[in-house]
């Protein structure tokens, strides 16, 4: 009887430790995935901000080119 109880307690402890290790592993994997997703989103936001900045620069450049062309046309008409 004692051996049966001790065997049962040993098995229960083994099952408990197995589930604990499994749960800890699952939590660790989940946290790791969240950190990876956070860094990916942070990188995407940074790229998006840089793209917006480049679009503004391009738009300003185009406006300057158009103004320059208009001035060139005006001066050629006046001559």
N, C-alpha and C positions, 0 to 999 in steps of 0.2 A: 504494500500500500504506500509506504513511504517513497519507494522508488518510483511508483507511478506518479505521485504528486510532484516529486522533484523533476521527473522527466517532463511533466506538463508545464511546470514553472519555467524550465529551461527552454522549452519550445515556445512558450508565450514570450519570454524575453527575447528569443531569437527573432520571432515574428515582429515584435515591437521595434527592435533595433533595425530590422530590415525596412519596415515602413518609415521609420524615422530617417534613415539614410536616403531612402527614395524621396521622401517629402523634402528633405534638405536639398537634394539634387534638383528636384523640380523647381523649387524656389530660386535656387542659384541660376538655373537656366533661364527662368522667367525674368529675373532681374537683369541678367546679361543681355537678353534680347531687348528689354526696354532701353537699356543704355545704348545699345547699337542703333535702335530705331531713333532715339533722341539725337544721336550724333548725325545720322543720315538726314533727319529733318533740319537740323541746325545747318548742315552743309548746303542743303537745297535752298534754304532761306537766304543764306549768304550769297549763293550763286544768283538767285533771283534779284537781290538788291544790287549786285554788281551789274547785272543785265539791265536793270532799270537805269542805273547811272550811265551806262554806255549808250542806251537809247536817247537819253537827254543830251549827251554830248553829240551824238550823230545828228539829232534834230537841230541843235544849235549850229553845227557845221553846215548843214543844208541851208538853213536860213541865211547864214553869212554868204554862202556861195550864191544864193538867189539874189541877195542885195548887191553883191559884187557884179553879177551879170546885168542887173538893171542899171547900175551906174555905168557900166561899160557901154550898154546900148544907148544911154542918154548922151554920153560924151561923143559917141560915134555919130549920132544924129545931129548934134550941135556943130560938128566940124563940117 
